[in-house]
Amino acid sequence: MVVAKLKSIYPKDEDAPAGGVDDMTKLSYLHEPGVLQNLATRYQLNEIYTYTGGILIAINPFQRLPHLYDTHMMEQYKGAPFGELSPHVFAIADMAYSGESGAGKTETTKMLMRYLAYLGGRKGTEGRTVEQQVLESNPVLEAFGNAKTVRNNNSSRFGKFVEIQFDKQGRISGAAIRTSSS
């Protein structure tokens, strides 16, 4: 016979699928054991991302999962409505950087890049930091790819993918910039 205090027993979510739920707000019982069970179940299936509403929970898989971050995956998430696809960091990024012309997406991206570069700061060539080199490329790209519109004097008319590369110590080791037009 097992004896337990009633207040330490939590109900089990009988309706949850065997592979867990991709958004914890779908759990019938949102208590610590239920949340942990759901995350553990998804982790065992290499589903390292789980939503809690608009919040993304990421669990370190302690292995490389390159298929999660390739160009094909980027294309799937580009412009997809939030929640339509499985939880992913790209969905959060897409949601964070969507908006009307003139909303501040480009300027916000510049500030985010500066912050990431600051966190992993490292000297580049000729005494300039990689951060400086990436940020100094912006006016050149904007000269060829931006235009004045009714709502914005410097409207981006192209897509820009900036990859900031970090080494194992968390320092910037390089950067790559790719552009595209619709």
Secondary structure, 3 states (H helix, E strand, C coil): CCCCCHHHCCCCCCCCCCCCCCEHHHCCCCCHHHHHHHHHHHHHCCCCEEEECCEEEECCCCCCCHHHCCHHHHHHHCCCCCCCCCCCHHHHHHHHCCCCCCCCHHHHHHHHHHHHHHHCCCECHHHCEHHHHHHHHHHHHHHHHEECCCCCCCEECCEEEEEEEECCCCCEEEEEEEEECC
